[in-house]
Amino acid sequence: MSTSSLQRALSAAPAHALAKEAVPGKEYFIFVLGDLTLGVLSGHAREVTRPGLLTPLPRLPAFVLGVVGHRGEVLPVIDLLRFLGQGEMTVTSRKRLFIGSVHAFSAAFLADRVLGLRYLNDSAVLAPPLGGAVPAEHLLGVVRDGPRTLNLIDLPKLMQVARARIVTR
Protein backbone atom coordinates (compact mmCIF):
# COMPACT_ATOMS: atom_id res chain seq x y z
CA MET A 1 0.00 0.00 0.00
CA SER A 2 1.42 3.39 -0.98
CA THR A 3 1.38 6.34 1.35
CA SER A 4 0.00 9.73 0.37
CA SER A 5 2.04 12.92 0.53
CA LEU A 6 -0.06 14.06 3.50
CA GLN A 7 0.74 10.88 5.43
CA ARG A 8 4.47 11.25 4.65
CA ALA A 9 4.43 14.89 5.83
CA LEU A 10 2.63 13.95 9.05
CA SER A 11 5.08 11.17 9.82
CA ALA A 12 8.05 13.50 9.20
CA ALA A 13 6.62 16.27 11.42
CA PRO A 14 7.80 16.48 15.05
CA ALA A 15 5.58 14.74 17.55
CA HIS A 16 4.88 17.93 19.49
CA ALA A 17 4.83 21.36 17.99
CA LEU A 18 7.17 23.62 19.93
CA ALA A 19 5.26 26.44 21.53
CA LYS A 20 6.81 29.78 20.80
CA GLU A 21 7.89 31.38 24.06
CA ALA A 22 6.02 34.54 24.85
CA VAL A 23 8.31 37.53 25.05
CA PRO A 24 7.49 39.57 28.16
CA GLY A 25 6.50 43.12 27.44
CA LYS A 26 3.87 45.80 27.80
CA GLU A 27 1.65 47.95 25.61
CA TYR A 28 2.33 51.69 25.62
CA PHE A 29 0.39 54.72 24.37
CA ILE A 30 2.88 56.80 22.34
CA PHE A 31 2.61 60.55 21.69
CA VAL A 32 4.81 63.50 20.68
CA LEU A 33 5.46 66.78 22.51
CA GLY A 34 7.76 69.13 20.64
CA ASP A 35 11.00 67.19 20.13
CA LEU A 36 10.10 64.55 22.74
CA THR A 37 8.52 61.21 21.98
CA LEU A 38 6.83 59.90 25.12
CA GLY A 39 4.91 56.81 26.12
CA VAL A 40 2.73 55.77 29.05
CA LEU A 41 1.37 52.34 29.89
CA SER A 42 -1.76 51.93 27.77
CA GLY A 43 -3.84 51.09 30.83
CA HIS A 44 -3.37 54.67 32.05
CA ALA A 45 -4.46 56.32 28.76
CA ARG A 46 -8.25 56.35 28.76
CA GLU A 47 -8.98 58.17 25.50
CA VAL A 48 -7.85 60.83 23.03
CA THR A 49 -9.92 63.88 22.15
CA ARG A 50 -9.66 67.36 20.66
CA PRO A 51 -9.18 70.25 23.07
CA GLY A 52 -12.47 71.78 24.15
CA LEU A 53 -13.19 75.09 25.81
CA LEU A 54 -10.34 75.69 28.23
CA THR A 55 -11.09 77.66 31.38
CA PRO A 56 -7.98 79.18 32.99
CA LEU A 57 -7.94 79.22 36.80
CA PRO A 58 -5.97 81.60 39.03
CA ARG A 59 -3.21 80.57 41.43
CA LEU A 60 -2.35 77.27 39.76
CA PRO A 61 1.17 76.15 38.83
CA ALA A 62 2.27 77.23 35.35
CA PHE A 63 2.09 73.66 34.02
CA VAL A 64 -1.70 73.61 34.55
CA LEU A 65 -3.21 75.45 31.59
CA GLY A 66 -6.70 75.40 33.10
CA VAL A 67 -9.59 72.98 33.22
CA VAL A 68 -11.78 71.44 30.55
CA GLY A 69 -15.14 69.70 30.78
CA HIS A 70 -15.15 66.19 29.37
CA ARG A 71 -18.02 63.68 29.64
CA GLY A 72 -19.33 65.21 32.85
CA GLU A 73 -15.90 65.56 34.47
CA VAL A 74 -13.85 68.70 35.04
CA LEU A 75 -10.25 67.82 34.24
CA PRO A 76 -7.06 69.81 34.74
CA VAL A 77 -5.16 70.29 31.47
CA ILE A 78 -1.46 69.67 32.02
CA ASP A 79 1.33 70.92 29.77
CA LEU A 80 3.94 68.18 30.17
CA LEU A 81 6.61 70.28 28.45
CA ARG A 82 6.31 72.90 31.21
CA PHE A 83 6.07 70.26 33.91
CA LEU A 84 9.29 68.62 32.65
CA GLY A 85 11.04 71.96 32.13
CA GLN A 86 11.35 71.51 28.34
CA GLY A 87 9.41 74.54 27.07
CA GLU A 88 5.73 75.23 26.78
CA MET A 89 2.79 74.40 24.56
CA THR A 90 -0.18 76.40 23.39
CA VAL A 91 -3.65 74.99 22.87
CA THR A 92 -4.71 74.92 19.21
CA SER A 93 -7.28 72.92 17.27
CA ARG A 94 -4.45 70.79 15.81
CA LYS A 95 -3.35 69.54 19.24
CA ARG A 96 -4.84 66.56 21.01
CA LEU A 97 -5.67 65.83 24.61
CA PHE A 98 -5.20 62.39 26.03
CA ILE A 99 -7.06 61.61 29.19
CA GLY A 100 -4.80 59.89 31.69
CA SER A 101 -6.23 58.08 34.70
CA VAL A 102 -4.51 56.66 37.73
CA HIS A 103 -6.80 55.24 40.41
CA ALA A 104 -9.46 57.92 41.05
CA PHE A 105 -7.48 60.87 39.64
CA SER A 106 -7.81 61.86 35.97
CA ALA A 107 -6.18 64.66 34.00
CA ALA A 108 -5.96 65.80 30.39
CA PHE A 109 -2.50 66.05 28.85
CA LEU A 110 -1.79 68.20 25.81
CA ALA A 111 0.00 66.44 22.91
CA ASP A 112 1.23 67.64 19.52
CA ARG A 113 0.59 64.27 17.87
CA VAL A 114 -0.63 60.86 18.91
CA LEU A 115 1.27 57.94 17.40
CA GLY A 116 -0.94 55.21 18.89
CA LEU A 117 -0.35 51.99 20.78
CA ARG A 118 2.86 50.01 20.62
CA TYR A 119 3.92 46.76 22.27
CA LEU A 120 7.47 46.93 23.62
CA ASN A 121 9.51 43.97 24.85
CA ASP A 122 10.84 44.41 28.37
CA SER A 123 14.34 43.64 27.08
CA ALA A 124 14.21 46.73 24.81
CA VAL A 125 13.56 49.10 27.73
CA LEU A 126 16.77 50.62 29.10
CA ALA A 127 17.27 52.26 32.48
CA PRO A 128 16.51 56.01 32.54
CA PRO A 129 19.64 58.05 31.82
CA LEU A 130 20.75 60.73 34.25
CA GLY A 131 20.72 64.19 32.73
CA GLY A 132 18.42 63.25 29.85
CA ALA A 133 15.70 65.43 28.32
CA VAL A 134 13.17 64.04 30.79
CA PRO A 135 14.14 63.86 34.49
CA ALA A 136 14.89 60.24 35.42
CA GLU A 137 12.56 60.46 38.44
CA HIS A 138 9.56 60.54 36.06
CA LEU A 139 10.69 57.69 33.79
CA LEU A 140 10.12 53.96 33.72
CA GLY A 141 12.87 53.71 31.12
CA VAL A 142 13.84 54.63 27.57
CA VAL A 143 13.81 52.80 24.26
CA ARG A 144 16.18 53.60 21.41
CA ASP A 145 14.02 53.81 18.30
CA GLY A 146 16.40 54.56 15.45
CA PRO A 147 17.57 58.18 15.74
CA ARG A 148 14.94 59.07 18.35
CA THR A 149 14.57 58.13 21.98
CA LEU A 150 11.23 57.00 23.31
CA ASN A 151 10.85 58.14 26.94
CA LEU A 152 8.48 55.94 28.94
CA ILE A 153 6.77 58.09 31.56
CA ASP A 154 5.85 56.76 35.00
CA LEU A 155 2.38 58.33 34.83
CA PRO A 156 1.22 57.34 38.35
CA LYS A 157 4.28 58.99 39.90
CA LEU A 158 4.10 62.02 37.61
CA MET A 159 0.41 62.55 38.42
CA GLN A 160 1.10 62.17 42.13
CA VAL A 161 3.80 64.88 41.98
CA ALA A 162 1.61 67.15 39.81
CA ARG A 163 -1.35 66.73 42.15
CA ALA A 164 0.81 67.53 45.17
CA ARG A 165 2.09 70.71 43.46
CA ILE A 166 -1.47 71.77 42.58
CA VAL A 167 -2.87 71.12 46.05
CA THR A 168 -0.06 72.86 47.96
CA ARG A 169 -0.55 76.12 46.06
Buried (B, 14 or more C-beta within 10 A) or exposed (E): EEEEEEEEEEEEEEEEEEEEEEEEBBEBBBBBBEEBBBBBBBEBBBEBBEBBEBEEEEEBBEBBBBBBEBEEEEBBBBBBBBBBEBEEBEBEEEBBBBBBBBEEBBBBBBBBEBBEEBEBEEEBBEEBBEEEBBBBEBBBBBBEBEEEBBBBBBBBBBBBBBBEBBEEE
